[in-house]
Structures are given as structure tokens and as C-alpha cells.
């Protein structure tokens, strides 16, 4: 698989249900037990028990020509695990209604083996596609 947008995430953008710049957009580290289904998975709850550590909210979000960017993030005190994916979603406060946006599995350093209590730094691509491009 390559980095991709979830089908329902694209639909939510087109229907005005996700406002990237003003909504709370978070990223989560996801373990190897997650089996992606970009066509069927709609909400953060689809990740089930596979998120690793605590999701982090994006800051300094920008959007130019359909390219989403944000400040780099650090996940602190991540439990010992293997991180295979980074998932982005709009946080509504309820995992069952928080729409998934994109899934990243192709990036420098992925998969990551994290020692217990380690930090994980995510430095977003600053190229023409940024974090993702609509």
C-alpha cells in the first residue's frame, strides 16, 4: 500500500464535513495489527485497539493549492511497540464519529520500533504534496 486518503475522508471534504484549517485534526501512531481498508473504514474507531500512545493535534495548519501542511509533531512517552502507520483524522471527541482522513505507511523511518517510553518525532514532507494533496 502507499500513502492514501480514506474514501469516506475524501467524501467528507467534498461535503464540507471536514474543515482542515479550523477543525481539530489529529494524527495517531498505529501498530502492525491494523489491516487497512481505505474503502470501508470511516471513523477512528475502525483502528480498534491498534493506536499506539496518545494522538497529537496538528498545529500551524496551512492549505495551499489543495496541499495540506502542518507543524511537525512529537509523540511523547510512546509504549514499546512497532508502529507501521500514521493515521490522520478529524477529532469530534467521539471515536465513532471522528472521520478518518489519510493513512501514511510510506515515510522515512516507517515502520518504527519504539522502546518503552520513547518519543517519536514526525517530520512532514515539505515537497509538492505535503502531508497529503486533494
C-alpha positions in Angstrom: 0.0 0.0 0.0 1.1 3.6 -0.5 0.1 6.7 1.4 -3.6 7.4 0.6 -6.8 9.2 1.6 -9.7 7.2 3.0 -12.7 7.2 0.6 -15.0 8.5 3.3 -12.5 11.1 4.2 -12.5 12.5 0.6 -16.2 12.4 0.7 -16.3 14.3 4.0 -14.1 17.0 2.4 -16.4 17.3 -0.6 -19.5 17.5 1.6 -18.0 20.2 3.8 -17.8 17.9 6.9 -14.1 18.4 7.3 -12.6 21.9 7.5 -8.9 21.2 7.7 -7.8 24.6 8.9 -10.4 25.1 11.6 -11.3 21.6 12.8 -9.2 19.7 15.4 -7.2 17.4 13.2 -5.1 14.7 15.0 -2.6 12.1 14.0 -2.2 8.7 15.6 0.5 6.2 15.6 -0.9 2.8 14.5 0.5 -0.7 15.2 1.1 -3.5 12.8 -2.1 -5.3 13.9 -4.2 -2.8 11.8 -5.4 -4.1 8.5 -6.2 -1.0 6.3 -9.4 -0.8 4.3 -9.4 2.6 2.7 -12.8 2.0 1.1 -14.7 0.7 4.2 -13.1 2.3 7.2 -14.8 5.6 8.0 -14.2 6.5 11.6 -11.3 6.5 14.1 -13.0 3.6 15.9 -12.1 1.4 12.9 -8.5 1.4 14.2 -9.8 -0.6 17.1 -7.1 -1.4 19.6 -4.3 -0.6 17.2 -3.5 3.0 18.1 -0.2 3.3 19.9 0.2 6.0 22.6 -1.8 9.3 22.6 -2.8 11.0 19.4 -1.4 14.5 18.8 -3.3 17.5 17.4 -1.8 19.3 14.4 -0.8 22.9 14.8 0.1 25.6 12.3 -2.0 24.0 9.6 -1.9 25.5 6.1 -3.6 24.7 2.8 -2.3 25.9 -0.5 -3.5 24.6 -3.8 -5.1 21.6 -2.1 -1.9 20.7 -0.3 -2.2 20.1 3.5 0.7 21.1 5.7 1.2 21.5 9.4 4.0 21.8 12.0 6.0 18.6 12.7 4.7 16.6 15.7 6.3 14.7 18.6 4.6 11.7 20.3 5.8 11.6 23.9 6.3 8.5 26.1 5.1 6.0 23.5 4.8 2.5 24.9 7.1 -0.3 23.5 5.6 -1.2 20.1 6.1 -1.4 16.4 4.5 1.5 14.6 3.5 0.7 11.0 1.2 3.6 10.1 0.3 7.1 10.9 -3.4 7.9 10.6 -4.9 11.3 10.4 -8.5 12.1 11.4 -10.9 14.9 12.5 -11.4 14.6 16.2 -15.0 15.1 17.2 -14.4 13.9 20.7 -16.0 10.5 19.9 -14.0 7.8 18.2 -17.2 6.5 16.5 -17.9 9.8 14.8 -14.3 11.0 14.1 -13.7 10.7 10.3 -10.5 9.2 9.1 -8.7 11.3 6.6 -5.5 9.6 5.4 -3.1 6.8 6.2 0.6 7.0 5.9 2.7 3.9 5.6 5.5 5.1 3.3 7.8 7.6 5.0 11.4 7.7 6.2 11.6 5.6 9.3 8.4 3.5 9.0 8.0 1.0 10.4 9.4 2.3 13.7 10.3 0.0 16.7 9.8 2.1 19.8 11.4 1.3 23.1 9.1 1.7 26.1 8.7 5.4 27.0 10.4 6.6 23.8 9.4 9.6 21.8 8.5 9.6 18.1 9.2 12.6 16.0 7.2 13.0 12.8 8.6 15.5 10.3 6.2 16.1 7.5 7.2 16.1 3.8 7.7 19.7 2.6 7.6 18.7 -1.1 4.8 19.5 -3.5 2.4 17.0 -2.0 2.9 18.0 1.7 1.2 15.7 4.1 -1.4 15.0 1.5 -2.9 16.6 -1.5 -6.5 16.7 -2.5 
